[in-house]
Amino acid sequence: MKKWNFLALMMLLGACTADYDTFDTSDYRELKEIAVAEQDGSPAIYSEQHRIEFDLVEVPDSLDTWESVTLEELDMSHFATLHLVDGDIDDFPTDSAGLDSLANKVKYSKNAIEQGETLQIPSSHVLYVVVVSESGKKSVWQLTFNIPNVEPESGSESSSSSTKSSSSAESKSSSSSAKSSSSAESKSSSSKKSDNSSSSESKETSSSSQESTDSSAATSSSSETDEPGTAEAPKILALSIAGKDAVIDEESKSIHVDDLAFRTDLTALELSAMEVSEGATASVTVGESYDFGAGVQVKVTNEDENATYLVKAGYQLPGENFNSWNKNDVTPDSIWGNANTILTTTEKKTSGSMIGAMIKTGSALTKIASGSLYTADFNPNGVGTLSMASSSTWPDGNELLDFGKPFAARPEYMEVKFSYEGKGDSCDIYILLENRTGNKNVNRKSTDVNTLVASAWFRSTKADNSGRENPDVVSVSEPDENGMRTLRLKLKYGEPLEGSPIENSSTFDTKLKSSNKAAINNGLVQGTGEEPVTHIRVVFASSADGNHYKGVSGATLIVDDLKLIY
């Protein structure tokens, strides 16, 4: 029997993925870079909010204002086209679900915008464009043009196919708010160019020289309207949800609480405290309950302008620091699983101040067994060792696992500390959010549908993210004192990003490879990103193609301190 136990090593792969390239009509519609001839420096690109802000050079003496700009550079998804929005946009969202919903509704001009063309600047200084994929899917973007010494007008018309566009009063307010926030923050943040701050201060000086004794903060806040005594830009200064203090990111206008109790009902959470800037009012009320799981757009307003924040809340997975172990299993083991019942390839790792999980690829009798740690149950149908030893019966070892655990939050990022010594192999670190009509895959009915809501995927031969494209990766830090890097992944709701490793995986295989009646169907269909989240898959694998018995013996992945950020 010991021989068969060694043969069963091939089944330890748990959660790894196949490498294959199958492409149909492209759905990708990313706007990566855009530039105009009249811009001053580089534009500020807020890719998560689908917003780009241009600072234009001084208006020449021959013109009253910049009436148009020339599209000088354009970089977007291959086969995609760029078009002007037709019709009004009353409110431009900041969350991914809202952006996807808006993109599905807007109409756009028939003629594509090409590099070298002239775009008319509406009097609101705000233009809306749509990136259309080869398959017809759309992604909508807001372009804001800051013209020195020229304020945008309110009540102007919105985008149209004649390239004469503007925004509604709502969009105008959002643009003005964004501009004011950028100006106020330019003194303490490198996210905006210093010359933009200088320009605003120069403009302030020329219009309010009699107020020269005012403080620098007052000068910055009044630069937006060229009038002394204007109230400071409206801001949320502090906020708490269900008694938990929130983290405020002023630059991205996002506010989040990350550490509520696991599986808290996020749909009715009390706004327990909030502080706004002097003279501002907010669109929410302290003491009332809101669906902070989906996210609430909170507008703060004063007499001159407004700003909109996206406020969200969520929770962490139990055992996310991998400090608590029961023999070779991270506890609570109802969340985390591995295949250590066959051979120990995942175990506790202690190094300096760190306690984490070491995941290592093994081999026996020419067969590869990836080490894995995942939110899944290994072999819940009780397949015997002799059966598992047959690669012809189990061509994809993932069909021995029931992936996913109940979960209902909508994180924006996942962070984890890790190190990887692949010896030429590739590791997998990924998160998938699902919407299921059923519960467990082990008893999945033929009528049940599992839908991919969001994903973020890291696959690399080296811990520094070199050697393979990973568009879901926001950053990889330098090693800390324990040799661990911090990896940050951005979840993409709806269609995955172009080039994501999920393309070369078995995620969307809904037809079973094995004919064994115990095989488990974990396949997903693509969703829009707006579906409610019901389950989560988090996977760490030392060999990315281990479910097909491929990898390098000794490849070692160490992980610690998983964190979800909302």
Secondary structure, 3 states (H helix, E strand, C coil): CHHHHHHHHHHHHCCCCCCCCCCCCCCCCCEEEEEECCECCCCEEEHHHCEEEEEECCCCCCCCCCCEEEEEEEEECCCCEEEEEECCCCCCCCCHHHHHHHHHHCEECCCCCCCCCEEECCCCCEEEEEEECCCCCEEEEEEEEEECCECCCCCCCCCCCCCCCCCCHHHHHHHHHHHHHHHHHCCCCCCCCHHHHHHHHHHHHHHCHHHCCCCHHHHHHHCCCCCCCCCCCCCEEEEEECCEECEEECCCCEEEEEEECCCCCCCCEEEEEEEECCCCEECCCCCCEECCCCCEEEEEECCCCEEEEEEEEEECCCCCCCCCEECCEECCCCCCECCCCCCCCEEEEEECCEEEEEEECEEECCEEECCEEECEEECCCCCCHHHHCCCCCCCCHHHHEEECEECCCCCCEEEEEEEEECCCCCEEEEEEEEEECCCCHHHCCCCCCEEEEEEEEEEECECCCCCCCCCCEEEECCCCCCCCEEEEEECEECCCCCCCHHHHCCCCCCCCCCCCCCCCCCCCEECCCCCCCCEEEEEEECCCCHHHCCCCCCCEEEEEEEEEEC
